[in-house]
Amino acid sequence: MDKEEILQKNKQKSKNSLDEREQRVYNYSFGIGAVVVGILCLVFSIYRALNFQPFYEFVAIITAYLSTTFIYQFRSLRRIRYLAGGIAAGAASAACIIMFFVGV
């Protein structure tokens, strides 16, 4: 392969993929979305708690999000603290889901 052929293949490949800036914006947007979801869940949880209503579903959403985030970080970085956080958040999420369906 000559230099021009390699450059041409690289251009064609990169047409469908994101460049570094686009990847950063894409990843950052998910972080902002997660913050908004967290804030909404917190607001709805506080409202329902003040009205003496159960709010397990909102806690389940947040803890499930945290669990998947920690597990992904553990798989990528291999740090035990992320595994521990993922297991703890997953257990909390499972408990909230069970309480939601049981109606405790």
Phi and psi in degrees as GROMACS dihedral restraints (atoms count N, CA, C in turn):
[ dihedral_restraints ]
;  ai    aj    ak    al  type     phi  dphi    fc
    3     4     5     6     1   -94.8    20    10
    4     5     6     7     1   174.4    20    10
    6     7     8     9     1   -60.6    20    10
    7     8     9    10     1   -42.6    20    10
    9    10    11    12     1   -65.7    20    10
   10    11    12    13     1   -38.2    20    10
   12    13    14    15     1   -66.7    20    10
   13    14    15    16     1   -40.2    20    10
   15    16    17    18     1   -64.4    20    10
   16    17    18    19     1   -43.9    20    10
   18    19    20    21     1   -63.2    20    10
   19    20    21    22     1   -40.2    20    10
   21    22    23    24     1   -63.9    20    10
   22    23    24    25     1   -43.8    20    10
   24    25    26    27     1   -64.5    20    10
   25    26    27    28     1   -39.1    20    10
   27    28    29    30     1   -64.9    20    10
   28    29    30    31     1   -40.2    20    10
   30    31    32    33     1   -63.5    20    10
   31    32    33    34     1   -42.9    20    10
   33    34    35    36     1   -66.6    20    10
   34    35    36    37     1   -38.9    20    10
   36    37    38    39     1   -66.8    20    10
   37    38    39    40     1   -40.3    20    10
   39    40    41    42     1   -79.0    20    10
   40    41    42    43     1    -8.0    20    10
   42    43    44    45     1   -62.0    20    10
   43    44    45    46     1   -38.8    20    10
   45    46    47    48     1   -94.7    20    10
   46    47    48    49     1    -8.4    20    10
   48    49    50    51     1  -105.4    20    10
   49    50    51    52     1   160.4    20    10
   51    52    53    54     1   -84.6    20    10
   52    53    54    55     1   142.3    20    10
   54    55    56    57     1   -80.4    20    10
   55    56    57    58     1   178.3    20    10
   57    58    59    60     1   -60.5    20    10
   58    59    60    61     1   -41.6    20    10
   60    61    62    63     1   -65.7    20    10
   61    62    63    64     1   -44.4    20    10
   63    64    65    66     1   -63.7    20    10
   64    65    66    67     1   -38.2    20    10
   66    67    68    69     1   -63.5    20    10
   67    68    69    70     1   -41.8    20    10
   69    70    71    72     1   -64.1    20    10
   70    71    72    73     1   -44.3    20    10
   72    73    74    75     1   -63.6    20    10
   73    74    75    76     1   -43.7    20    10
   75    76    77    78     1   -58.8    20    10
   76    77    78    79     1   -49.3    20    10
   78    79    80    81     1   -66.0    20    10
   79    80    81    82     1   -40.9    20    10
   81    82    83    84     1   -64.0    20    10
   82    83    84    85     1   -37.2    20    10
   84    85    86    87     1   -63.3    20    10
   85    86    87    88     1   -35.8    20    10
   87    88    89    90     1   -66.8    20    10
   88    89    90    91     1   -36.8    20    10
   90    91    92    93     1   -63.3    20    10
   91    92    93    94     1   -43.0    20    10
   93    94    95    96     1   -65.9    20    10
   94    95    96    97     1   -41.5    20    10
   96    97    98    99     1   -59.7    20    10
   97    98    99   100     1   -40.4    20    10
   99   100   101   102     1   -65.6    20    10
  100   101   102   103     1   -38.9    20    10
  102   103   104   105     1   -63.6    20    10
  103   104   105   106     1   -42.9    20    10
  105   106   107   108     1   -63.5    20    10
  106   107   108   109     1   -44.1    20    10
  108   109   110   111     1   -61.3    20    10
  109   110   111   112     1   -43.0    20    10
  111   112   113   114     1   -61.1    20    10
  112   113   114   115     1   -44.1    20    10
  114   115   116   117     1   -64.5    20    10
  115   116   117   118     1   -43.5    20    10
  117   118   119   120     1   -62.8    20    10
  118   119   120   121     1   -42.6    20    10
  120   121   122   123     1   -62.3    20    10
  121   122   123   124     1   -39.9    20    10
  123   124   125   126     1   -64.2    20    10
  124   125   126   127     1   -45.7    20    10
  126   127   128   129     1   -61.3    20    10
  127   128   129   130     1   -47.3    20    10
  129   130   131   132     1   -65.6    20    10
  130   131   132   133     1   -36.4    20    10
  132   133   134   135     1   -65.1    20    10
  133   134   135   136     1   -44.5    20    10
  135   136   137   138     1   -62.7    20    10
  136   137   138   139     1   -44.2    20    10
  138   139   140   141     1   -58.8    20    10
  139   140   141   142     1   -47.9    20    10
  141   142   143   144     1   -69.0    20    10
  142   143   144   145     1   -35.5    20    10
  144   145   146   147     1   -65.9    20    10
  145   146   147   148     1   -40.3    20    10
  147   148   149   150     1   -66.4    20    10
  148   149   150   151     1   -24.1    20    10
  150   151   152   153     1   -98.3    20    10
  151   152   153   154     1    16.1    20    10
  153   154   155   156     1    55.4    20    10
  154   155   156   157     1    40.3    20    10
  156   157   158   159     1  -113.5    20    10
  157   158   159   160     1   149.1    20    10
  159   160   161   162     1   -67.2    20    10
  160   161   162   163     1   148.1    20    10
  162   163   164   165     1  -135.2    20    10
  163   164   165   166     1    33.4    20    10
  165   166   167   168     1   -61.2    20    10
  166   167   168   169     1   -35.0    20    10
  168   169   170   171     1   -63.0    20    10
  169   170   171   172     1   -34.9    20    10
  171   172   173   174     1   -72.9    20    10
  172   173   174   175     1   -38.8    20    10
  174   175   176   177     1   -67.4    20    10
  175   176   177   178     1   -36.4    20    10
  177   178   179   180     1   -62.7    20    10
  178   179   180   181     1   -39.9    20    10
  180   181   182   183     1   -63.1    20    10
  181   182   183   184     1   -48.3    20    10
  183   184   185   186     1   -66.1    20    10
  184   185   186   187     1   -45.7    20    10
  186   187   188   189     1   -69.2    20    10
  187   188   189   190     1   -32.5    20    10
  189   190   191   192     1   -65.9    20    10
  190   191   192   193     1   -41.4    20    10
  192   193   194   195     1   -60.7    20    10
  193   194   195   196     1   -47.6    20    10
  195   196   197   198     1   -62.5    20    10
  196   197   198   199     1   -40.1    20    10
  198   199   200   201     1   -61.8    20    10
  199   200   201   202     1   -47.6    20    10
  201   202   203   204     1   -66.1    20    10
  202   203   204   205     1   -35.4    20    10
  204   205   206   207     1   -64.4    20    10
  205   206   207   208     1   -47.6    20    10
  207   208   209   210     1   -64.1    20    10
  208   209   210   211     1   -41.7    20    10
  210   211   212   213     1   -64.1    20    10
  211   212   213   214     1   -41.2    20    10
  213   214   215   216     1   -63.1    20    10
  214   215   216   217     1   -42.2    20    10
  216   217   218   219     1   -62.9    20    10
  217   218   219   220     1   -39.1    20    10
  219   220   221   222     1   -64.5    20    10
  220   221   222   223     1   -44.1    20    10
  222   223   224   225     1   -62.5    20    10
  223   224   225   226     1   -34.2    20    10
  225   226   227   228     1   -83.8    20    10
  226   227   228   229     1   -39.5    20    10
  228   229   230   231     1  -106.9    20    10
  229   230   231   232     1   -15.7    20    10
  231   232   233   234     1    57.5    20    10
  232   233   234   235     1    43.2    20    10
  234   235   236   237     1  -107.4    20    10
  235   236   237   238     1   130.5    20    10
  237   238   239   240     1   -61.6    20    10
  238   239   240   241     1   -33.2    20    10
  240   241   242   243     1   -61.6    20    10
  241   242   243   244     1   -32.0    20    10
  243   244   245   246     1   -71.7    20    10
  244   245   246   247     1   -36.5    20    10
  246   247   248   249     1   -64.8    20    10
  247   248   249   250     1   -45.1    20    10
  249   250   251   252     1   -61.8    20    10
  250   251   252   253     1   -43.8    20    10
  252   253   254   255     1   -63.9    20    10
  253   254   255   256     1   -39.9    20    10
  255   256   257   258     1   -65.0    20    10
  256   257   258   259     1   -41.5    20    10
  258   259   260   261     1   -67.5    20    10
  259   260   261   262     1   -43.6    20    10
  261   262   263   264     1   -64.3    20    10
  262   263   264   265     1   -46.1    20    10
  264   265   266   267     1   -66.3    20    10
  265   266   267   268     1   -36.8    20    10
  267   268   269   270     1   -64.5    20    10
  268   269   270   271     1   -40.2    20    10
  270   271   272   273     1   -65.6    20    10
  271   272   273   274     1   -40.8    20    10
  273   274   275   276     1   -64.3    20    10
  274   275   276   277     1   -41.1    20    10
  276   277   278   279     1   -64.0    20    10
  277   278   279   280     1   -45.4    20    10
  279   280   281   282     1   -61.2    20    10
  280   281   282   283     1   -41.4    20    10
  282   283   284   285     1   -62.7    20    10
  283   284   285   286     1   -42.8    20    10
  285   286   287   288     1   -66.2    20    10
  286   287   288   289     1   -38.3    20    10
  288   289   290   291     1   -64.5    20    10
  289   290   291   292     1   -43.1    20    10
  291   292   293   294     1   -63.3    20    10
  292   293   294   295     1   -45.8    20    10
  294   295   296   297     1   -63.8    20    10
  295   296   297   298     1   -34.6    20    10
  297   298   299   300     1   -63.0    20    10
  298   299   300   301     1   -45.3    20    10
  300   301   302   303     1   -78.3    20    10
  301   302   303   304     1   -30.6    20    10
  303   304   305   306     1   -76.3    20    10
  304   305   306   307     1   -31.1    20    10
  306   307   308   309     1    85.4    20    10
  307   308   309   310     1    34.0    20    10
